[in-house]
Amino acid sequence: MERALVSRDPEIMSGALCFSGTRVLVQSLFDYLEGSSTLEDFLDDFPSVSRESAVAVLEQAREHIFADATPP
């Protein structure tokens, strides 16, 4: 069984979406990338998040965006 990439628990970070098994907000990854930081910067600052988890979350976000996109 595949482990969930993200989780929500009202007892952890007020129920904000976090990387599973951590207290790291998924929003933090997007905030880093939106600014001038790299994925490496994010991983260095949040060592409890694996590279595989961060990349998988980005891939899922991309798939969701493209699935909802209408062709020109």
C-alpha positions in Angstrom: 0.0 0.0 0.0 1.4 3.4 -1.0 1.8 5.9 1.8 0.0 9.2 1.5 2.2 12.1 0.5 0.2 14.7 2.5 -2.1 14.7 5.5 -4.4 16.9 7.5 -4.9 16.7 11.3 -6.6 19.3 13.4 -4.1 18.6 16.1 -1.1 19.3 13.9 -0.5 22.8 12.5 -4.1 23.6 13.0 -5.2 21.2 10.3 -3.1 22.7 7.6 -2.0 20.4 4.8 1.4 18.9 5.8 3.8 16.4 4.4 2.8 13.1 5.9 4.7 12.3 9.1 6.0 15.8 9.5 4.8 19.2 10.7 6.1 20.8 7.5 3.4 22.7 5.6 3.0 21.8 1.9 2.4 25.5 1.4 6.0 26.1 2.5 7.3 24.2 -0.5 5.3 26.4 -2.9 6.3 29.5 -1.0 10.0 28.6 -1.3 9.7 28.0 -5.1 7.6 31.1 -5.6 10.4 33.1 -4.1 14.0 32.9 -5.0 14.7 29.6 -3.3 15.3 26.3 -4.9 14.1 22.8 -4.1 17.5 22.2 -2.6 17.0 25.2 -0.3 13.7 23.8 0.9 15.1 20.3 1.5 18.0 21.8 3.4 15.7 23.8 5.6 13.2 20.9 6.1 15.2 17.7 6.4 12.2 15.7 7.6 10.8 16.0 4.0 12.4 13.6 1.5 13.3 14.7 -2.0 10.9 12.0 -3.3 8.0 13.4 -1.3 8.6 16.9 -2.4 9.0 16.0 -6.1 5.9 13.7 -5.9 3.8 16.6 -4.4 5.0 18.9 -7.2 4.2 16.2 -9.8 0.7 15.7 -8.4 0.1 19.5 -8.5 1.2 19.6 -12.1 -1.0 16.7 -13.0 -4.0 18.3 -11.4 -3.4 21.6 -13.2 -3.1 20.0 -16.6 -6.1 17.7 -16.0 -8.2 20.7 -15.4 -6.8 22.7 -18.4 -9.0 23.0 -21.5 -7.3 22.7 -24.9 -7.0 25.9 -26.9 
